[in-house]
Amino acid sequence: MGSSNSTPAVSDELKAEIAPLEAKKVLTVADPGEFAGKEGKHVPTIAVAESKATIVVPHGMEEAHWIQYIWAKNESGALIGAVKLSHTDSPTLTVDVPAGTKAITAFESCNLHGVWKTDDTPIA
């Protein structure tokens, strides 16, 4: 995300790439679908400190198997940050938490195991 203190706007191109991913089945800890047992490496974690949220996916990054995208939404479903990754990147996204945000949900897309999301994470 560079050295900027603010989250860059999500490009229309990236929004267009992410939108159809959510149209498919989104997996969770409670509903891992056919990938039961893979939750631990696919469900993102969210840590919030000083008006920033850091989303980490505890997943390896290899040429044949990697996290393609990470994105975050607020409680009303508005996109507040996103990143497209290659297999050489770290599966992490840090975003500014907009004032008034009550909760964040993080999503990730694995090239082999689909889209996963967190439960809503309340913002104190």
Secondary structure, DSSP 4 states (H G I P E B T S, - for coil): -TT-SSPPPPPHHHHHHHHHHHHSPEE-SS--GGGTT-HHHHS-EEEEETTEEEEE-----BTTB-EEEEEEEETT--EEEEEE--TTS-SEEEEE--TT--EEEEEEEETTTEEEEPPPEE--
